Amino acid sequence: MAKPETVSALPGAFDLFKPSWEALSFNMSTFMQLILIPLLLGLLGSYVAGKGGSIIRVVGEIIGIVFYPALYITQIKSVRKKKIDFASALKQGLTFFWRFLGLLICMSIV
């Protein structure tokens, strides 16, 4: 039987900064679109007074929930050094939407 591989030392936090930044910058435009669209809608809804503002804010939150799986897909693709655009990330992320929504519901209950 083969002996299990052991780790001699864990890398420090700053040793992981460069590979993390490379992964983030690989698909930076996709990350910015997936983060900024719901964020800007939420901020716009916060500044608009009245019922219309709360509707805009709720729409921003719903879009954020829809975009989160796409954000995770983009992170995985970036680590694997694969380019992905906004539409492809959103399309692939939508396949995980119901599972992600179920996870959010379970986390809110606990």
C-alpha positions in Angstrom: 0.0 0.0 0.0 1.3 3.5 -0.9 2.1 5.9 1.9 -0.1 9.0 1.9 1.5 12.2 0.8 2.2 14.6 3.6 2.5 18.4 3.5 5.7 19.7 5.1 4.6 23.4 5.5 1.6 25.4 4.5 2.2 28.5 2.4 1.9 31.9 4.1 -0.9 34.3 3.3 1.3 36.6 1.2 2.6 33.6 -0.8 -0.9 33.1 -2.1 -1.4 36.7 -3.1 0.3 36.5 -6.5 -1.6 33.4 -7.8 -4.8 34.7 -6.4 -4.4 38.1 -8.2 -3.4 36.3 -11.4 -6.6 34.2 -11.2 -8.7 37.3 -10.5 -7.2 39.4 -13.2 -7.6 36.7 -15.8 -11.3 37.3 -16.1 -11.5 40.8 -14.6 -14.1 42.2 -16.9 -16.5 39.3 -16.3 -16.0 39.6 -12.5 -16.7 43.3 -12.7 -19.9 42.8 -14.6 -21.2 40.1 -12.3 -20.4 42.2 -9.2 -21.3 45.7 -10.3 -24.7 45.2 -12.0 -26.4 44.0 -8.8 -24.4 46.4 -6.6 -25.3 49.4 -8.7 -29.0 48.4 -8.8 -29.0 48.0 -5.0 -27.3 51.4 -4.5 -29.6 53.1 -6.9 -32.6 51.6 -5.1 -31.2 52.9 -1.8 -31.0 56.4 -3.1 -34.3 56.6 -4.8 -37.0 57.6 -2.3 -40.4 55.9 -2.1 -41.8 52.6 -3.3 -39.9 52.7 -6.6 -36.6 52.7 -4.7 -37.4 49.6 -2.8 -38.6 47.8 -5.9 -35.3 48.6 -7.6 -33.3 47.4 -4.6 -35.3 44.1 -4.5 -34.6 43.6 -8.2 -30.9 44.2 -7.6 -30.9 41.6 -4.8 -32.7 39.1 -7.0 -30.3 39.7 -9.9 -27.5 39.3 -7.4 -28.8 35.9 -6.4 -29.1 34.9 -10.0 -25.5 36.1 -10.7 -23.8 34.4 -7.7 -23.5 30.9 -9.3 -22.1 32.6 -12.4 -19.5 34.3 -10.2 -18.4 31.0 -8.8 -18.2 29.5 -12.3 -16.0 32.5 -13.3 -13.7 31.9 -10.3 -13.3 28.2 -11.2 -12.6 29.0 -14.8 -10.0 31.7 -13.8 -8.1 29.3 -11.6 -8.0 26.9 -14.5 -6.6 29.7 -16.7 -9.7 29.6 -19.0 -11.4 32.7 -20.4 -15.1 33.1 -19.9 -17.3 36.0 -21.0 -20.3 37.4 -19.1 -23.0 35.6 -21.2 -21.3 32.2 -21.0 -20.8 32.6 -17.2 -24.4 33.5 -16.7 -25.6 30.6 -18.9 -23.5 28.0 -17.1 -24.3 29.6 -13.7 -28.1 29.3 -14.3 -27.8 25.5 -14.4 -26.9 25.7 -10.7 -29.5 28.4 -9.7 -32.0 26.1 -8.0 -29.3 24.3 -6.0 -27.9 27.6 -5.0 -31.3 29.0 -4.0 -31.9 25.8 -1.9 -28.5 26.3 -0.2 -29.5 29.9 0.6 -32.8 28.8 2.0 -31.1 26.2 4.2 -28.5 28.7 5.4 -31.2 31.2 6.3 -33.0 28.6 8.3 -30.0 27.6 10.3 
